Amino acid sequence: MIEAGGRFCHNCGAPNPAEYNFCFSCGTRVNFLRPLPAAAARLPGAYPVRFDVEYPEKLSRLSTLARLVLAIPQLLVIYALGTVVGIVTFIAWFAILFTRRYPKGLFDLVVSFNRWMANVYAYSALLRDEYPPFATDPGRYPVTYEVDYPEKLSRWLIFVKWYLVLLHQIVLYFLGFFALVSALIAWIAILITGRFPRGLFNYIVGVMRWYVRVTAYSSLMRDEFPPFSKRADAAPGSGRAIAVSALLVIPAWAGIGVATVGILFAVGSLTSSTEEVSVRYADVVAGRPTAPVEIEGNVVVLLNADDPFDFPSTFREPRAGHRFVRFELEVTNIDALFTSVSRQTFRLEDTQSRDLEPLLVQGALFGGELVEQGRTETAGVIFEVRNDADPAELTYAPGFAAFFPIGERVRFEFR
């Protein structure tokens, strides 16, 4: 029976009397370690990845105000550590495939690096005031991160873990958004009161706990499926949870894709615009240029049209009942970030409301050319038009509007 004041070993989680200097279970030195929060102890039946943060009674307003700036050196370090962890995981994949074991030395190395990352993430999220140590030792910081070492791992799971956690990632995406909102609210609260609201603190820690469990599973450290829970005592996911994740991930991602496209079109309808220019088609065929049109940092001029247009003999003849029509435009990039002259940037509608794509854009390298700032490009755009119709509208989108439902276009309307 461990008396009050005892401490849990940060290496193996075993309880020890307060007077012990070394863990009686694994031999790790424990006399300098602080007591673990109750939730961070190894709980029977709980997922074998433990994460917790000691709740601070008071936080520094000054440190909170400049937290992101103060965290930059640490964030640079964990960026480098992330690269190392990726390399180690790649090596471990082959080790598990052939031996069913994650090499203990590499496992401990990844756990120590992840512990450093957990410290920095807790500090960046305002959960603690103490500056994280440039070290991976357990007990040096009031954040607990531990992963039980697995004696055996499944060979076949290493091929599908990335897929099985996709539903987790979708859920964490939304939980993470609310965690960010919670952190912003907490930032204001700390500046006013010097305290992190306990409910927001528990929510953010819970989301981070969920995240580190999923990361441990997807990075091959454990075979138990992560629970869909933020609780410290949550048990591994059941076989039913695995089956549901595998079956729902495809419709879930499809739903997100449809929602994303809908949002883009909704935003596009509010942010996109089309500059309409009315011009006599006979004037364009006669070689009379239109007035310059300014759109999205570019100046566009429709120079002329050849109707019908005779291609060189090396090109194919028009289909029966069709003719070639060629438009020549001049595009000047004044200060646009992205200006393209390609087949995707032009559309033609004829007098029978048929939408036509260009056959060829002359002067465009490999069918697409970026116009640099300060340069002027001339492009010939060739369409195949039915003989019983005439061009009605020529649309050009120099920027992102050619690929996304946002941005500006110019439409030359022929009368």
C-alpha positions in Angstrom: 0.0 0.0 0.0 1.6 3.3 -1.1 1.1 6.1 1.4 -0.1 9.6 0.6 2.8 11.6 -0.8 4.1 8.7 -2.8 5.3 9.2 -6.4 4.7 7.4 -9.6 7.7 6.5 -11.7 7.8 8.5 -14.9 9.5 5.7 -16.8 7.2 2.8 -16.0 4.3 4.3 -14.1 4.7 2.1 -11.0 3.9 3.7 -7.6 6.7 4.2 -5.1 6.9 5.3 -1.5 7.9 8.9 -1.0 11.3 7.9 0.6 12.4 5.8 -2.4 15.2 7.2 -4.5 14.9 4.6 -7.3 11.8 2.9 -8.7 11.6 -0.6 -7.2 10.0 -1.8 -10.5 12.4 -0.5 -13.2 15.3 1.1 -11.3 14.8 4.6 -12.6 16.0 7.4 -10.3 12.8 9.1 -9.0 13.9 11.2 -6.0 14.1 14.4 -8.0 10.7 14.0 -9.8 7.5 15.8 -8.9 4.4 13.8 -8.1 2.4 12.9 -11.2 -1.2 14.1 -11.6 -3.7 11.4 -10.7 -4.9 11.2 -14.3 -1.3 10.6 -15.6 -0.8 7.4 -13.6 -1.1 4.1 -15.3 -4.8 3.3 -15.0 -6.0 -0.3 -15.3 -7.5 -0.9 -18.8 -6.6 2.6 -20.1 -5.0 3.2 -23.4 -1.2 2.6 -23.1 -0.3 6.2 -24.0 -0.5 8.7 -21.1 -0.6 12.4 -21.5 -1.5 15.1 -18.9 -0.6 18.6 -17.9 -0.6 19.9 -14.3 -3.2 22.7 -13.9 -1.5 26.0 -13.0 -3.2 28.1 -10.4 -1.7 31.3 -11.7 -0.2 32.3 -15.1 2.0 35.3 -16.0 0.2 37.9 -18.0 3.5 39.2 -19.6 4.6 35.7 -20.7 1.2 35.0 -22.1 1.2 38.2 -24.1 4.5 37.2 -25.8 4.1 33.5 -25.8 4.4 32.8 -29.6 7.6 34.8 -29.8 9.1 33.1 -26.8 8.2 29.7 -28.3 10.0 30.2 -31.6 13.4 28.7 -30.6 11.6 25.6 -29.2 9.4 25.3 -32.3 12.5 25.3 -34.5 13.9 22.5 -32.5 10.8 20.3 -32.7 10.6 20.9 -36.4 14.0 19.2 -36.7 13.0 16.5 -34.2 9.9 15.8 -36.3 12.2 15.0 -39.3 14.3 12.6 -37.1 11.1 10.9 -35.8 10.0 10.4 -39.4 13.3 8.7 -40.3 13.1 6.5 -37.3 9.5 5.5 -38.0 10.6 4.5 -41.5 13.3 2.2 -40.1 11.0 0.8 -37.5 8.4 -0.1 -40.2 10.9 -2.6 -41.8 12.0 -3.9 -38.3 8.3 -4.6 -37.4 7.7 -6.3 -40.8 10.6 -8.7 -40.3 10.8 -9.1 -36.5 7.4 -7.9 -35.2 9.3 -5.7 -32.8 10.0 -2.0 -32.6 13.7 -1.7 -31.6 13.7 -0.7 -28.0 16.4 1.9 -28.4 14.6 3.6 -31.3 11.3 3.4 -29.4 12.8 5.2 -26.4 14.3 7.8 -28.7 10.9 8.5 -30.3 9.2 8.7 -26.9 11.8 11.1 -25.6 11.5 13.3 -28.7 7.7 13.2 -28.5 7.9 14.2 -24.8 9.9 17.3 -25.8 7.3 18.1 -28.4 4.5 17.7 -25.9 6.2 20.1 -23.5 6.5 22.7 -26.3 3.0 22.3 -27.4 1.7 22.7 -23.9 3.8 25.8 -23.4 2.6 27.3 -26.8 -1.0 26.6 -25.9 -0.6 28.7 -22.7 -1.1 25.6 -20.5 2.1 26.2 -18.5 4.3 29.3 -17.8 7.6 27.5 -17.3 9.8 27.6 -20.3 10.3 24.0 -21.6 13.8 22.6 -21.0 16.0 21.7 -23.9 15.9 18.2 -22.8 13.9 14.9 -23.1 14.2 13.7 -19.6 10.9 12.8 -17.9 9.9 14.8 -14.8 11.8 18.0 -15.9 8.5 19.7 -16.9 4.9 19.5 -15.5 3.7 17.7 -18.6 3.5 13.9 -18.7 4.0 11.9 -21.9 4.6 8.2 -21.7 4.0 5.2 -24.1 4.2 1.6 -22.9 6.7 -0.4 -24.9 5.0 -3.3 -26.8 6.7 -6.6 -26.8 5.1 -7.7 -30.1 3.5 -5.8 -32.9 1.3 -6.9 -35.9 3.0 -7.1 -39.3 -0.2 -6.5 -41.3 -1.4 -3.5 -39.3 1.6 -1.4 -40.4 0.1 -1.5 -43.9 -3.3 -0.1 -42.9 -2.9 2.1 -39.8 -2.7 5.2 -41.9 -6.1 4.4 -43.3 -7.8 3.4 -40.0 -6.9 6.7 -38.4 -8.4 8.9 -41.1 -11.7 9.1 -39.3 -9.8 10.1 -36.2 -8.1 12.9 -38.1 -11.4 14.2 -39.4 -12.8 14.4 -35.9 -9.5 15.9 -34.6 -9.7 18.6 -37.3 -13.0 19.9 -35.9 -11.9 19.4 -32.2 -8.7 21.2 -33.0 -10.6 24.2 -34.4 -12.6 24.5 -31.2 -9.4 24.1 -29.2 -7.9 27.0 -31.1 -10.9 29.1 -30.3 -10.7 28.0 -26.7 -7.0 29.0 -26.5 -7.9 32.5 -27.9 -10.6 32.9 -25.2 -8.2 31.6 -22.6 -5.5 34.1 -23.8 -7.9 37.0 -23.1 -8.9 35.5 -19.7 -5.3 35.1 -18.6 -4.5 38.7 -19.5 -7.5 39.9 -17.4 -7.5 37.4 -14.5 -4.1 35.6 -14.6 -5.9 32.3 -14.7 -6.7 29.7 -17.4 -10.4 28.8 -17.2 -10.5 25.2 -15.9 -13.1 24.0 -18.3 -11.2 25.3 -21.3 -7.9 23.9 -19.9 -9.4 20.4 -19.6 -10.8 20.5 -23.1 -7.5 21.5 -24.7 -5.6 18.9 -22.7 -8.2 16.3 -23.7 -7.8 17.1 -27.4 -4.1 16.9 -27.1 -4.4 13.6 -25.3 -6.5 12.3 -28.2 -4.0 13.6 -30.7 -1.0 11.9 -29.1 -2.8 8.6 -28.9 -3.6 8.7 -32.6 -0.1 9.8 -33.4 1.4 6.9 -31.4 -0.8 4.4 -33.2 -0.2 5.8 -36.7 3.6 6.0 -36.1 3.6 2.2 -35.3 4.3 2.5 -31.5 1.1 0.7 -30.4 -1.3 -1.7 -32.0 -4.3 -0.9 -29.9 -6.8 1.2 -31.7 -7.1 4.7 -30.2 -10.4 5.5 -28.5 -12.7 8.2 -29.7 -12.4 9.9 -26.4 -10.5 12.7 -24.5 -10.7 10.9 -21.2 -7.5 9.8 -19.4 -9.0 6.5 -18.5 -10.4 5.6 -21.9 -9.8 2.0 -23.0 -8.5 1.1 -26.4 -11.0 1.1 -29.3 -12.9 -2.1 -29.9 -13.1 -4.1 -33.0 -16.5 -2.5 -33.7 -14.8 1.0 -33.6 -12.2 -0.2 -36.1 -14.9 -1.5 -38.4 -16.9 1.7 -38.2 -13.8 3.8 -38.8 -12.9 1.7 -41.9 -16.4 1.9 -43.3 -17.2 5.6 -42.6 -13.9 7.2 -43.6 -14.7 7.2 -47.3 -18.2 8.8 -47.0 -16.9 11.2 -44.4 -14.1 12.4 -46.6 -16.6 12.6 -49.6 -18.9 14.7 -47.4 -16.1 17.0 -46.5 -15.1 17.3 -50.2 -18.7 18.2 -51.2 -18.9 20.7 -48.4 -15.6 22.3 -49.3 -16.7 22.6 -53.0 -19.9 24.2 -51.8 -18.1 26.7 -49.6 -15.7 27.6 -52.5 -18.6 28.2 -54.8 -20.5 30.2 -52.1 -17.4 32.3 -51.4 -16.7 32.6 -55.1 -20.2 34.0 -55.8 -19.4 36.7 -53.3 -15.8 37.5 -54.2 -15.6 36.8 -58.0 -16.4 39.4 -60.6 -16.6 39.6 -64.4 -15.8 42.7 -66.4 -18.1 42.7 -69.4 -17.1 44.5 -72.6 -19.6 44.9 -75.5 -17.9 45.1 -78.9 -19.1 44.7 -82.5 -17.8 41.3 -83.9 -17.3 42.9 -87.3 -15.0 45.4 -85.8 -12.9 42.7 -84.2 -12.7 40.7 -87.4 -11.7 44.0 -89.2 -8.7 44.3 -86.8 -9.9 47.1 -84.6 -8.5 46.5 -81.0 -10.8 46.9 -78.1 -10.1 49.4 -75.3 -7.7 48.1 -72.6 -9.5 46.3 -69.7 -7.9 46.2 -66.2 -8.6 43.0 -64.2 -6.7 41.6 -61.3 -3.5 43.5 -61.9 -3.5 42.9 -65.6 -4.3 44.9 -68.8 -6.1 42.9 -71.5 -6.7 44.0 -75.1 -8.6 41.9 -77.7 -6.6 42.8 -80.8 -8.4 41.0 -83.7 -10.2 37.9 -84.9 -9.6 35.7 -88.0 -13.0 34.1 -89.0 -12.5 31.7 -90.7 -8.9 31.0 -89.9 -6.7 28.9 -92.2 -4.3 26.7 -90.3 -1.0 25.7 -91.9 -1.2 22.5 -93.9 0.6 20.6 -91.1 -2.5 20.9 -88.9 -5.7 19.0 -89.3 -8.6 20.2 -91.3 -11.7 21.3 -89.4 -14.4 18.7 -88.9 -17.3 18.6 -91.4 -19.7 21.5 -90.8 -17.1 23.4 -88.7 -14.5 26.2 -89.2 -11.5 27.5 -87.2 -11.7 30.9 -85.5 -8.6 32.6 -84.1 -8.6 35.4 -81.5 -5.5 37.4 -80.7 -5.1 39.0 -77.3 -2.5 41.1 -75.6 -1.9 40.5 -71.9 0.2 42.8 -69.7 1.0 41.8 -66.2 1.2 45.1 -64.2 1.4 43.8 -60.6 -0.5 40.5 -60.5 0.8 37.6 -58.4 -0.3 35.0 -60.9 -1.1 35.5 -64.6 -1.5 32.6 -66.9 -2.1 32.3 -70.7 -3.3 28.7 -71.3 -6.1 26.6 -72.7 -7.7 26.6 -69.2 -7.9 30.4 -69.1 -10.1 30.8 -72.2 -13.7 29.9 -73.0 -15.9 30.7 -76.0 -19.7 30.6 -76.2 -21.4 30.6 -79.6 -24.7 32.1 -80.6 -26.4 28.7 -80.0 -25.2 28.7 -76.3 -22.6 26.0 -76.9 -19.5 26.3 -74.6 -16.3 25.7 -76.5 -12.8 25.1 -75.2 -9.7 26.2 -77.2 -8.0 23.7 -79.5 -4.7 25.5 -79.2 -3.1 28.6 -77.6 -0.4 29.8 -79.9 2.6 31.4 -78.1 1.9 29.4 -74.9 4.8 27.1 -73.9 3.4 23.5 -73.6 -0.1 24.8 -73.5 0.4 27.1 -70.5 2.6 30.1 -69.8 3.0 32.4 -66.8 3.3 36.1 -67.6 5.9 37.7 -65.4 5.2 41.1 -63.8 6.1 44.0 -66.1 5.9 41.8 -69.2 3.5 41.7 -72.2 2.5 38.6 -74.0 0.5 38.1 -77.2 -1.5 34.9 -77.5 -3.5 33.5 -80.4 -6.5 31.4 -79.2 -8.0 29.0 -81.7 -11.5 27.5 -81.5 -13.4 25.1 -83.7 -16.9 26.7 -84.3 -19.9 25.2 -86.2 -20.7 26.9 -89.5 -24.3 27.5 -88.4 -23.2 29.7 -85.5 -21.0 32.7 -84.7 -18.9 33.5 -81.6 -21.1 35.3 -78.9 -18.8 35.6 -75.9 -15.1 35.2 -75.3 -14.1 34.9 -71.6 -10.5 35.2 -70.3 -9.5 34.6 -66.6 -5.9 35.5 -66.1 -5.5 34.4 -62.5 -6.9 31.8 -60.1 -10.4 32.3 -61.5 -9.5 29.9 -64.3 -9.1 27.1 -61.8 -11.2 28.1 -58.8 -14.6 29.9 -58.5 -12.9 33.1 -57.2 -11.2 36.0 -58.8 -11.8 38.3 -61.8 -12.6 37.6 -65.5 -13.1 39.7 -68.6 -15.9 38.7 -71.0 -16.0 40.2 -74.5 -19.6 40.1 -75.6 -20.0 40.2 -79.4 -23.0 41.9 -81.0 
